[in-house]
Amino acid sequence: MPRSVDHDAQKSGLARAVWALVARRGLESVSLRSVAAEADVSMGRVQYYFATKDDLLLYSLDHAHRRMEARIVERVEAVGGDERSMLITILDELLGEHPETRDAIRVHAFFAARASDNERMAAVLTDGDAEILALAVAVIAQAKAAGRVAADVDPELDGYALFTLARGLGSDVALYGAPIDRARKTLEHVIRRVAPAV
């Protein structure tokens, strides 16, 4: 009888091979052939799942997003707390301290310039953004309603600024080697201004 194949596990293994290559030799080292060698599978196996390098990288990016979400859930469950605590945990993950998150940011940057005319690519790159932004706006709105911030704080504008700041700091860490401690202090500084603790 033919052996059953766990296709999700096979594809996840190829995604792990992509991240191993990116971590060791950079994004330019990724090709269908190099991933096959890294995963110790045939070139045909890689091509069975992914027709192009872009297909493979997009899947790997989506896989990294799912793993990042799992880390966020685990961290949120460990610390508990309210929406503010959840927001801080999410934004902290976006800073790129975890190696997988840093690699995902690098791949994200690789695709960002080409996403404007590719709906599938844009969907992967922006997956979850609306939810994070909505949470930032809600947390700042709560702080404003409670009178804990200055009158000129605007939940919509400052929520967007906070979200994009975290993404920008993550890029600074992942792409330019900025210190994670400085990125975290910068993020915390802005959070104290627009969404201070109770």
C-alpha positions as CSV (number, residue, x, y, z in Angstrom):
1,M,0.0,0.0,0.0
2,P,1.3,3.5,-0.7
3,R,2.5,5.4,2.3
4,S,0.3,8.3,3.3
5,V,2.0,11.7,3.0
6,D,1.4,14.6,5.4
7,H,1.5,17.4,2.9
8,D,1.3,20.1,5.5
9,A,4.3,18.6,7.3
10,Q,6.2,18.4,4.0
11,K,5.5,22.0,3.2
12,S,6.4,23.1,6.7
13,G,9.7,21.3,6.5
14,L,10.5,23.2,3.3
15,A,9.5,26.5,5.0
16,R,11.9,25.6,7.9
17,A,14.7,25.0,5.3
18,V,14.0,28.4,3.8
19,W,14.4,30.1,7.2
20,A,17.6,28.1,7.9
21,L,19.1,29.4,4.6
22,V,17.9,33.0,5.2
23,A,19.4,32.9,8.7
24,R,22.8,31.6,7.6
25,R,23.3,33.1,4.2
26,G,20.6,35.7,3.6
27,L,17.5,35.9,1.4
28,E,19.6,35.8,-1.9
29,S,20.7,32.2,-1.0
30,V,17.1,30.9,-1.4
31,S,16.3,28.9,-4.6
32,L,14.2,25.8,-5.2
33,R,17.5,23.9,-5.5
34,S,19.1,25.3,-2.4
35,V,16.0,24.6,-0.4
36,A,15.9,21.0,-1.7
37,A,19.5,20.5,-0.6
38,E,18.8,22.1,2.8
39,A,15.7,20.0,3.4
40,D,17.5,16.9,2.1
41,V,14.7,16.2,-0.4
42,S,14.7,15.9,-4.2
43,M,14.2,18.9,-6.4
44,G,11.1,17.2,-7.7
45,R,9.6,17.2,-4.2
46,V,10.1,20.9,-3.9
47,Q,8.6,21.5,-7.3
48,Y,5.6,19.3,-6.5
49,Y,4.6,21.8,-3.9
50,F,6.0,25.1,-5.2
51,A,6.3,26.0,-8.9
52,T,8.4,29.1,-8.3
53,K,10.7,30.6,-5.7
54,D,8.1,33.3,-5.1
55,D,5.5,30.7,-4.3
56,L,7.9,29.1,-1.9
57,L,8.9,32.3,-0.2
58,L,5.2,33.4,0.1
59,Y,4.3,30.2,1.7
60,S,7.3,30.4,4.1
61,L,6.3,34.0,5.0
62,D,2.8,32.9,5.7
63,H,4.1,30.0,7.8
64,A,6.3,32.4,9.7
65,H,3.3,34.6,10.4
66,R,1.4,31.6,11.8
67,R,4.3,30.7,14.1
68,M,4.6,34.4,15.2
69,E,0.9,34.4,16.0
70,A,1.4,31.2,18.1
71,R,4.2,32.9,20.0
72,I,2.1,35.9,20.6
73,V,-0.8,33.7,21.9
74,E,1.6,31.9,24.2
75,R,3.1,35.1,25.5
76,V,-0.4,36.7,26.1
77,E,-1.6,33.6,27.9
78,A,1.5,33.6,30.1
79,V,1.2,37.3,31.2
80,G,-2.6,37.5,31.1
81,G,-4.0,41.0,31.4
82,D,-6.2,43.4,29.4
83,E,-6.2,44.7,25.9
84,R,-3.3,47.0,26.6
85,S,-1.1,44.1,27.7
86,M,-2.1,42.2,24.6
87,L,-1.3,45.1,22.4
88,I,2.1,45.6,24.0
89,T,2.9,41.9,23.6
90,I,2.0,42.0,19.9
91,L,3.9,45.1,19.2
92,D,6.9,43.8,21.0
93,E,6.9,40.7,18.8
94,L,6.9,42.9,15.8
95,L,10.2,44.4,16.9
96,G,12.0,41.3,15.7
97,E,13.8,40.0,18.7
98,H,13.0,36.4,17.8
99,P,15.2,35.1,14.9
100,E,12.2,33.8,13.0
101,T,10.4,37.2,13.2
102,R,13.6,38.9,12.0
103,D,13.8,36.6,9.0
104,A,10.1,37.1,8.3
105,I,10.6,40.9,8.3
106,R,13.5,40.5,5.8
107,V,11.3,38.4,3.4
108,H,8.5,40.8,4.0
109,A,10.7,43.7,2.8
110,F,11.7,41.6,-0.3
111,F,8.1,41.3,-1.4
112,A,6.8,44.7,-0.3
113,A,7.9,46.6,-3.4
114,R,6.1,44.1,-5.6
115,A,2.9,43.7,-3.6
116,S,1.1,46.7,-5.2
117,D,0.2,44.7,-8.3
118,N,-0.2,41.3,-6.8
119,E,-3.3,40.7,-4.7
120,R,-2.1,37.3,-3.3
121,M,1.2,38.8,-2.2
122,A,-0.5,41.8,-0.7
123,A,-2.9,39.6,1.2
124,V,0.0,37.6,2.8
125,L,1.9,40.8,3.6
126,T,-1.0,42.5,5.3
127,D,-2.6,39.5,7.0
128,G,-3.6,40.5,10.6
129,D,-2.7,44.2,10.2
130,A,-6.3,45.5,10.4
131,E,-6.8,43.6,13.7
132,I,-3.6,44.9,15.3
133,L,-4.5,48.5,14.2
134,A,-8.0,48.2,15.6
135,L,-6.6,47.0,18.9
136,A,-4.1,49.9,19.0
137,V,-6.9,52.4,18.3
138,A,-9.2,50.8,21.0
139,V,-6.5,50.8,23.6
140,I,-5.7,54.5,23.0
141,A,-9.4,55.4,22.9
142,Q,-9.8,53.7,26.3
143,A,-6.9,55.7,27.7
144,K,-8.4,59.0,26.3
145,A,-11.8,58.2,27.6
146,A,-10.3,57.7,31.1
147,G,-8.5,61.0,30.9
148,R,-5.0,59.4,31.1
149,V,-3.6,61.1,28.0
150,A,-3.3,64.7,26.6
151,A,-6.4,66.2,25.0
152,D,-4.7,66.3,21.5
153,V,-4.2,62.5,21.4
154,D,-6.2,61.1,18.6
155,P,-6.9,57.4,18.9
156,E,-7.2,56.8,15.1
157,L,-4.0,58.8,14.2
158,D,-2.0,57.8,17.2
159,G,-3.1,54.2,16.9
160,Y,-1.9,54.1,13.3
161,A,1.4,55.9,14.3
162,L,2.0,53.3,17.1
163,F,1.4,50.4,14.8
164,T,3.6,51.7,12.0
165,L,6.3,52.7,14.6
166,A,6.5,49.1,15.8
167,R,6.8,47.8,12.2
168,G,9.4,50.4,11.4
169,L,11.4,49.6,14.4
170,G,11.2,45.9,13.5
171,S,12.6,46.7,10.1
172,D,15.4,48.8,11.7
173,V,16.3,45.8,13.8
174,A,16.0,43.1,11.1
175,L,17.4,45.0,8.1
176,Y,19.9,47.3,9.7
177,G,21.0,45.6,12.9
178,A,19.7,48.3,15.2
179,P,19.8,47.2,18.9
180,I,16.6,45.5,20.1
181,D,16.9,47.3,23.5
182,R,16.8,50.7,21.8
183,A,13.8,49.7,19.7
184,R,12.0,48.4,22.8
185,K,12.7,51.5,24.8
186,T,11.5,53.7,21.9
187,L,8.2,51.7,21.6
188,E,7.7,51.8,25.4
189,H,8.3,55.6,25.4
190,V,5.6,56.2,22.9
191,I,3.2,53.8,24.6
192,R,3.5,55.7,27.8
193,R,2.5,58.9,26.0
194,V,-0.6,57.5,24.2
195,A,-1.7,54.5,26.3
196,P,-0.2,54.8,29.8
197,A,-0.8,52.1,32.3
198,V,-3.7,52.6,34.7
